[in-house]
Structures are given as structure tokens and as C-alpha cells.
């Protein structure tokens, strides 16, 4: 859920309803400011009203990078929108031209991006498989075509295309 707190959109990461003894009930929440990316905790009393943020979601396709700006095309209107490196954050590690993502807009401005649940990337560098090392469930580091490093099973070779969960940065399967 995304709420408006102090005039800015915040994503609710975690919340707990508490009723301590003879005191009034309150809700302890962990919030992330979608404009700045900072996370913090806040306590709302049971009498406070909270407004839910109205977000627009648009599907965008990654086109190209030009310095610190990365250009995306709205798949409905074909409008090109530049997004900064700071706004994309860790999502840049999993973006290749042609990848489609969801961009959340608040008051007409893009505030956050949501990657797909799986991204297919090519392995460009990894150690060769060790013969006879199949008894244990060991993993080895592999550098992908975007420059990010993930842990992969020993049978993955350079040139293989693998599926990666971009939200956790983990290997899922061979594509």
C-alpha cells in the first residue's frame, strides 16, 4: 500500500497494530519515501486519518542510456521519458534494451519502478566447473552481461542464458 505522509508518497513496508495495557491502541509502521528512497518507522495513533496515495501505473520499455539519463518508452502512447540513475537505483543492474517495467506516477511525476518477476541475462564470466564437486550444493559467482554478479550452480558456463529474480538478485533457472 502507498500512503501520503507529510505531502509525499510513502510505501508501507511493514506494520503492527499494538494495544499496550491501559494505553490507547496505535499502529507502528515502517515506511519508505518513494521520492527520496529513505526508510523510517512512524507510530500512528488510532485516531489519525491516513490518505491512500493515488498512483498511475504505466508499462514502459527500456530503450537506451545517455549519460546519467535512461530513456523509456510508454507502450501505450509511445512517449519517451528519461529517468535518472538515482531513481532507478538497483533496477539498473537488470535492465537491457527491450525489457518492460512498470513505472509508478504520483501527481504526473515518475516516482518508482517495478521490475518483472524474472529477467533473462547472459553469463559473461564464471569459473569453470570442477569435476567431482557435485556432492555438495555449492554455488559459484557469475558476472552477467549487465555487470551484476549472482551466485549460480556449478554447471552454468560462460555464454549460458539464465533467469534471475531481480527483486532478490538470485538465480532461478537456466533459460
ZADODREN-565037 format. One line per field, with one value per residue (C-alpha): x, y, z. Coordinates in steps of 0.001 Angstrom, whole numbers, plus 500000, padded with zeros to 6 digits. Example, Ala and Ser with C-alpha at 12.3 -4.5 7.8 and 13.67 -1.06 7.14 Angstrom:
2
x: 512300,513670
y: 495500,498940
z: 507800,507140
***
This chain:
175
x: 500000,501174,500046,500528,502564,503778,502638,504847,504090,505390,505233,504191,506859,505640,503025,501960,498797,499552,497426,499769,497990,495827,497102,495377,495988,498465,499905,503694,504653,507858,507666,509847,509684,509238,510666,513932,514184,514764,513120,511972,509498,506489,503740,500150,497563,494204,492522,494756,493482,495801,495241,495948,498100,496575,499225,499129,500966,502349,504142,507420,510058,513734,515331,518841,521134,522645,524975,523010,519651,517942,515183,511960,509040,505444,503990,500544,501360,504894,506098,509770,510509,514006,514584,517659,520164,519177,515503,516214,518667,519403,516987,519770,521643,518900,517924,518675,517093,513652,512864,509411,508881,506072,506614,504504,503493,502376,500981,502251,505864,507542,508472,509299,509896,508828,510820,509304,509496,512200,514805,516862,520554,523661,526614,529800,532271,532359,534769,534863,533049,535141,534897,533658,532315,528695,528257,527643,525212,527926,527465,529941,529873,528920,529125,526132,526010,524778,527752,525884,527263,524963,525602,524887,525120,528405,527001,526427,529041,530015,527541,524558,521362,519830,516707,517355,514909,515761,513969,516247,519215,519145,519500,516219,516905,518634,516650
y: 500000,503535,506392,510170,511184,514797,515507,512833,509242,506533,502774,500780,498089,496628,497400,496130,497007,497243,497701,498098,497567,500529,502778,503581,501395,502502,501242,501013,501233,501089,503493,504161,507595,506925,510314,510041,506298,506715,504294,505068,503991,506009,505498,506399,506742,505066,508457,509631,509518,508371,509156,506497,507747,507607,506243,505791,502773,502743,499945,501229,499651,500392,501963,503272,505152,508583,509538,509505,509514,506300,506562,504554,504439,504324,501267,502882,506432,505815,508866,508746,509504,509995,508584,509321,506795,507723,506967,503589,502533,498782,498161,499300,496050,494094,496395,495631,497342,495849,494955,496087,497509,499198,502874,504432,508077,510397,513811,513292,512601,509170,508073,504359,501427,497808,495143,491939,488842,487268,488671,486650,487607,486058,484902,486627,485411,482500,479881,476526,473579,471444,467745,465646,468628,467513,466009,469354,472090,474667,477833,479978,483671,484595,488037,488780,490982,493992,493752,492360,489265,486453,483038,480191,476371,474809,473531,477083,478051,481296,482103,480448,482484,482297,483634,485897,487229,490969,491722,489374,489181,485381,482686,480969,478591,478183,479773
z: 500000,499266,501511,501551,504603,505010,501441,499840,498779,501112,500664,503740,504156,507464,510093,513538,515467,519176,522296,525272,528636,529642,526829,523554,520538,517885,514627,514264,510560,508573,505620,502568,500988,497259,496290,498266,498977,502720,505155,508675,511337,512485,515045,514112,516861,516400,515876,512986,509424,506639,502961,500387,497501,494050,491709,487967,486588,483065,481264,479830,477613,478222,475131,475815,478212,477605,480464,483722,481915,480868,478280,478423,476008,477204,475418,475102,473979,472582,474530,475555,479210,480704,484206,486314,487650,491237,490600,489006,491732,491796,488909,486542,487251,485455,482572,478932,475909,475282,478926,480033,483514,485442,486356,489127,488704,491529,490525,486985,488037,487934,491467,491370,489064,489392,487570,486199,488418,486207,483810,481321,481204,479608,481742,480524,483140,485584,486838,485021,486573,488916,488158,491044,493006,492557,496043,497756,496855,496195,494207,492300,491329,487771,486148,483911,480796,482794,485187,488192,489968,491154,492678,490229,490347,489190,485841,484491,481862,480146,477377,479114,479440,482926,484627,487598,490188,490092,493364,495329,492932,492892,490241,489344,486419,483089,480259
***
